[in-house]
Amino acid sequence: MRIQRILATTAALTCLTALAGCKEGGDRSSPPAGASAASPAGTAAAEGTLAAAQAQLRKFASCEDLATKPDDPRLPARDFPKAGQWSVDEVGVCSDTSETGAIVIAVPKDMKAFQEGYRKYVLDRMAAGDGAYGLFDQVLVGKGFVAFPTRTPTSVKLVRSDLRVLVCNPGGRVPEGYKREKPLVEGCSLTDFVSSEDGSGSPNFEIPQNPDNGGEAKPGQPKNGSLGLPRAGSLAELRKLVGNSLACEKNYSTAPETVAVSSIDYAPVVTGNALDWGVTGRALCGQPAGERRAHDLSWLSTVGDMKKLQAKAKAAQQADLKDDGRLKATTSLLLVGENVAVETNSPSSRFGLYQLQFLYLNCKPGFTAPAGYRLEKAQVDGCVLTNYEPDHPVG
């Protein structure tokens, strides 16, 4: 069992990855796999009941039509987990209608015994020659219950809560930006990273980008230097520079209380104390309030430490990407120059800024740009500077 995603091509699901040892396509030749343990962090969840577990799951994913019949067609062909095995007291299954899958729920009486059983099973499978067994299982541990989604996107949604993926294969790694928590037995880990072979799990921020297709440069970093970035000696100069691209001519302020404004439609990249981001001066363009709610907001910054700004922006971008691999629609993109930066979520404004040679800091794993677009080194590993926006077209 190495792939946990199952295509629901019929009304009845016949495989349960991470449970029944199925492979994508319905191969049920593998024996059943196992279970897990309670997370120390815990979830406000089941209290030992299927109904309470369902209520917790439904806060983050679809979990409809909960049933406990052993012949439910949504259960795997092999009826594991079953009551009495590895301290399992109850087993149920619900439908994840949004992802066309199912979630099996096991309620064990003794979570440590459940986790020990799963770890032993993983090690036995590895000893039998399946060295990768358990690397891609989606065994999600909650307080008082364990969830086994049949669809990877379901697992990605559920780890936004306090549910954690149980990994007992010693080769399992938790990439940068994800939690690693201690379970109830040695040799396993609990994490909010959902691993998958097909790339549909959590984004791995350690995967190198390779925009120049190799060469002597470090993977993910173009070997050529910059073609040139804009600079300004002050906020006033920066305001004048971007005047035709942003609403800065009339609606402009450097007052701290105004610069700190954000709205449901406009979210800055730089938050909190700007000095912590390497920013030395900051201004707001646009209308923060008045007869209508805030609109056309963009932020200008002079930057004393560009590396610090990019490092902080990378962490913020990765946190945003972590849930579903996409940035929120209201999140501004950070466009940088040599010693200045602009934050805006307006595609038309960014198009104008690209003409001024500003470049967008992109830290999305696997990003590449087609021929004809700029792609240059960022000051932090894992990011590039570019004027290509595959998810935010600008022209």
C-alpha positions in Angstrom: 0.0 0.0 0.0 1.7 3.1 -1.2 -1.0 5.3 -2.7 -3.8 6.4 -0.5 -5.9 8.2 -3.1 -8.9 6.1 -4.4 -11.0 7.0 -7.3 -14.7 6.6 -6.5 -15.9 5.4 -9.9 -18.9 3.6 -8.4 -21.2 4.4 -5.6 -19.5 1.8 -3.5 -15.8 2.3 -2.5 -14.1 -1.0 -2.4 -10.7 0.1 -1.2 -9.5 2.0 1.8 -6.0 3.3 1.6 -4.0 3.4 4.8 -6.3 0.7 6.0 -6.8 -2.1 3.6 -3.5 -2.0 1.8 -5.1 -1.1 -1.5 -3.3 0.6 -4.4 -4.8 3.1 -6.7 -6.9 1.2 -9.2 -8.3 -1.2 -6.6 -5.5 -3.8 -6.1 -6.5 -5.5 -2.8 -3.6 -7.9 -2.8 -2.0 -6.3 0.3 -3.1 -7.2 3.8 -4.8 -4.6 6.0 -2.8 -1.8 7.6 -3.3 -0.2 10.8 -4.1 2.4 13.3 -2.7 5.0 15.6 -2.6 6.8 18.9 -3.8 9.9 20.6 -2.1 13.2 19.9 -0.7 15.0 23.0 -2.0 18.2 21.5 -5.4 16.6 21.3 -8.5 17.6 19.5 -11.8 18.9 20.9 -13.2 15.7 19.6 -14.7 12.4 20.1 -14.7 11.5 23.8 -14.8 7.9 22.6 -17.9 8.1 20.4 -18.3 7.9 16.7 -20.9 10.7 16.7 -18.6 13.1 18.5 -15.7 12.1 16.1 -18.0 12.9 13.2 -18.9 16.3 14.7 -15.2 17.1 14.9 -14.4 16.0 11.4 -17.3 18.0 9.9 -15.7 21.2 11.2 -13.0 20.7 8.5 -14.4 18.3 5.9 -17.5 16.6 4.7 -18.5 13.6 6.8 -22.1 12.6 6.0 -24.3 9.6 6.5 -22.4 8.0 9.4 -23.1 4.3 9.6 -21.7 1.3 11.5 -22.9 -1.7 9.5 -20.1 -4.1 8.8 -21.3 -4.7 5.2 -21.5 -0.9 4.3 -20.2 -0.7 0.7 -18.1 2.3 1.6 -15.9 0.1 3.8 -12.9 -1.7 2.2 -13.2 -5.2 0.9 -11.2 -6.3 3.9 -13.2 -5.3 7.0 -10.3 -3.8 8.9 -10.3 -2.0 11.3 -12.8 -4.1 13.1 -14.0 -4.2 16.7 -11.7 -6.1 18.9 -8.6 -5.6 16.9 -5.8 -3.5 18.4 -8.2 -2.3 21.1 -10.8 -1.0 18.6 -14.1 -0.6 20.2 -16.2 0.9 17.4 -15.9 1.4 13.7 -17.9 3.6 11.4 -17.8 5.2 8.0 -19.1 8.5 6.6 -19.1 9.9 3.1 -16.9 12.8 2.1 -19.2 14.2 -0.6 -17.0 17.1 -1.5 -14.1 14.9 -2.4 -16.1 11.9 -3.6 -14.6 9.6 -1.0 -15.1 8.3 2.5 -13.7 8.5 6.0 -13.5 5.4 8.1 -13.5 6.2 11.9 -12.1 3.8 14.5 -12.6 4.4 18.2 -10.1 2.4 20.3 -10.4 1.8 24.0 -6.6 2.1 24.5 -4.9 4.5 22.1 -1.4 3.4 23.1 -2.3 -0.2 22.2 -3.7 0.9 18.9 -0.6 2.8 18.0 1.7 0.0 19.1 -0.3 -2.4 16.8 0.1 -0.1 13.9 3.9 0.4 14.4 4.4 -3.4 14.7 2.4 -3.9 11.5 4.5 -1.3 9.6 7.8 -2.8 10.8 6.6 -6.3 9.9 5.7 -5.2 6.4 9.1 -3.5 6.0 10.9 -6.6 7.2 9.0 -8.6 4.6 10.5 -6.5 1.9 8.1 -3.5 1.5 10.6 -0.9 2.7 8.3 2.1 1.8 5.3 0.7 3.6 3.7 3.4 5.8 5.3 6.4 4.1 2.1 7.4 2.4 -0.5 6.1 4.8 -3.1 8.6 5.9 -3.7 7.5 9.4 -5.0 10.6 11.2 -5.0 10.7 15.0 -7.5 12.6 17.1 -8.4 12.6 20.7 -10.3 9.3 21.3 -10.5 8.3 17.6 -8.5 7.7 14.4 -9.7 8.8 10.9 -8.7 7.1 7.7 -9.7 9.3 4.7 -9.7 7.6 1.3 -8.9 10.8 -0.5 -5.7 12.8 0.0 -7.4 16.3 -0.3 -9.6 15.2 2.7 -6.5 14.5 4.8 -5.1 17.9 3.8 -8.3 19.6 5.1 -8.3 17.6 8.3 -4.7 18.3 9.4 -5.7 22.0 9.6 -7.3 20.9 12.9 -5.4 19.2 15.6 -5.6 15.9 13.8 -2.1 14.5 13.0 -0.8 12.0 10.6 0.8 9.0 12.3 4.1 7.9 10.6 5.9 4.8 11.9 8.2 4.1 8.9 11.7 5.3 10.1 12.3 6.7 6.6 9.4 9.2 7.0 10.5 12.8 7.0 8.7 16.0 8.1 9.7 18.8 5.8 10.4 22.4 6.7 7.4 24.3 8.0 5.5 21.4 9.4 4.9 20.1 13.0 6.5 17.0 14.4 4.9 15.9 17.6 5.6 13.0 19.9 3.1 10.1 19.9 2.5 7.5 22.7 5.1 5.0 21.5 8.8 5.4 20.4 9.7 5.1 16.8 6.7 7.0 15.3 5.9 10.7 14.8 2.8 12.8 14.5 2.7 15.5 11.9 0.5 17.9 10.0 2.3 17.0 6.8 0.3 14.8 4.4 2.7 12.8 2.2 1.6 11.6 -1.2 3.3 10.0 -4.2 1.2 12.0 -6.7 1.9 15.4 -5.3 -1.7 16.0 -4.1 -0.7 16.2 -0.4 0.8 19.0 1.6 3.2 21.2 -0.3 6.8 20.3 0.4 8.8 23.5 0.8 12.1 21.6 0.7 11.5 20.4 -2.9 14.1 22.4 -4.9 12.9 24.6 -7.7 14.8 24.3 -10.9 14.0 27.2 -13.2 17.2 27.0 -15.2 17.0 23.2 -15.8 20.3 22.5 -14.1 23.7 23.9 -14.6 26.3 24.9 -12.0 23.9 27.0 -10.0 22.3 25.7 -6.8 19.0 23.9 -7.6 16.2 26.5 -7.5 18.5 29.4 -8.1 19.2 30.9 -11.5 22.9 31.2 -12.2 22.7 34.5 -13.9 22.7 37.8 -12.1 19.9 40.3 -12.0 18.8 42.2 -15.1 18.2 45.2 -12.9 15.7 46.2 -10.2 14.3 49.6 -9.3 15.5 51.5 -6.3 14.5 54.7 -4.5 16.1 56.9 -1.9 13.0 57.5 0.1 9.3 56.8 0.3 8.6 60.1 -1.5 10.8 58.8 -4.4 9.1 55.4 -4.4 5.6 57.1 -4.4 6.6 59.1 -7.5 8.1 56.0 -9.1 4.9 53.9 -8.8 2.5 56.8 -9.2 1.0 55.5 -12.5 0.6 52.0 -11.3 -1.0 52.5 -7.9 -3.5 54.9 -6.3 -0.8 57.0 -4.6 -1.3 60.4 -6.1 -4.2 61.6 -3.9 -4.6 58.8 -1.4 -1.3 58.4 0.3 -0.3 58.3 4.0 2.7 57.5 6.2 0.8 57.8 9.4 1.3 54.6 11.5 -2.4 54.2 12.3 -3.2 54.5 8.6 -0.4 52.2 7.3 -1.6 49.5 9.8 -5.1 49.4 8.1 -6.1 46.3 6.3 -9.5 45.0 5.3 -11.4 41.9 4.4 -10.5 42.5 0.7 -6.9 43.7 1.1 -4.3 41.9 3.3 -0.7 43.1 3.5 2.3 40.9 3.5 4.2 42.8 6.2 2.4 42.6 9.5 3.2 43.6 13.1 6.4 45.6 13.7 7.8 46.5 10.3 11.3 46.7 11.7 11.2 43.0 12.3 10.8 42.6 8.6 13.9 44.7 7.7 11.6 47.6 6.7 12.7 51.1 7.5 9.8 53.2 6.1 6.2 52.4 5.2 3.3 54.1 3.5 -0.2 53.2 2.4 -1.7 54.0 -1.0 -5.5 53.8 -1.5 -8.6 54.7 0.5 -8.6 53.1 4.0 -12.1 54.3 4.9 -14.7 56.9 4.3 -18.1 56.8 2.6 -17.3 53.2 1.4 -15.2 50.5 2.9 -11.5 50.4 2.3 -10.5 49.9 -1.3 -7.5 50.0 -3.7 -5.1 49.4 -0.8 -1.4 48.9 -1.5 1.7 49.3 0.7 5.0 50.9 -0.1 8.2 50.1 1.9 11.8 51.2 2.0 13.9 48.3 2.9 17.1 48.3 5.0 17.5 44.5 5.1 16.2 42.9 2.0 17.2 39.4 3.0 15.3 39.6 6.3 12.2 40.9 4.4 12.3 38.0 1.9 12.9 35.5 4.7 9.8 36.7 6.6 7.8 36.9 3.5 8.8 33.4 2.5 7.5 32.1 5.9 4.2 34.0 5.5 3.8 32.7 2.0 4.4 29.1 2.9 2.0 29.4 5.8 -0.7 30.6 3.3 0.2 27.9 0.8 0.2 25.2 3.4 -3.5 24.5 3.6 -4.3 23.9 -0.1 -1.2 25.0 -2.1 -2.8 28.3 -3.1 -2.6 31.8 -1.8 -5.7 33.5 -0.4 -7.4 35.7 -3.0 -7.1 38.7 -0.7 -3.4 38.2 0.1 -1.2 40.8 -1.5 1.9 39.7 -3.4 5.3 41.1 -2.5 7.1 42.8 -5.4 10.7 43.9 -4.6 13.3 46.2 -6.0 16.8 46.7 -4.8 15.9 48.5 -1.6 12.2 49.0 -1.9 9.1 46.8 -2.0 5.4 47.1 -2.9 2.5 44.9 -1.7 -0.7 44.7 -3.7 -3.3 42.2 -4.7 -4.3 44.1 -7.8 -3.2 42.3 -11.0 -3.4 45.5 -13.1 -1.2 47.3 -10.6 1.3 44.5 -10.7 1.4 44.6 -14.4 2.5 48.2 -14.3 5.0 47.5 -11.6 6.6 44.7 -13.7 7.1 47.3 -16.4 9.1 49.3 -13.8 11.2 46.1 -13.3 9.8 45.1 -9.9 9.7 41.4 -9.4 7.5 39.1 -7.4 8.9 37.0 -4.6 7.6 33.4 -5.4 8.4 30.7 -2.9 6.0 28.0 -4.2 7.5 24.6 -4.5 8.3 23.5 -8.1 7.7 26.9 -9.6 9.1 27.5 -13.1 8.6 30.3 -15.6 8.2 29.9 -19.4 10.7 31.4 -21.8 10.3 35.2 -22.1 9.7 35.9 -18.5 12.3 37.1 -16.0 13.5 34.7 -13.4 16.2 35.7 -11.0 17.8 34.9 -7.7 16.1 35.7 -4.5 18.1 36.4 -1.3 16.6 33.3 0.4 16.8 29.7 -0.7 13.7 28.2 -2.1 12.4 31.4 -3.6 12.9 33.2 -6.9 12.1 36.7 -8.3 9.9 36.7 -11.3 7.3 38.6 -13.4 5.4 35.4 -14.2 2.3 34.6 -12.2 0.7 31.3 -13.2 -1.9 31.7 -10.5 -2.4 35.4 -10.9 -2.4 36.3 -14.6 -1.5 40.0 -15.2 -1.6 40.6 -18.9 
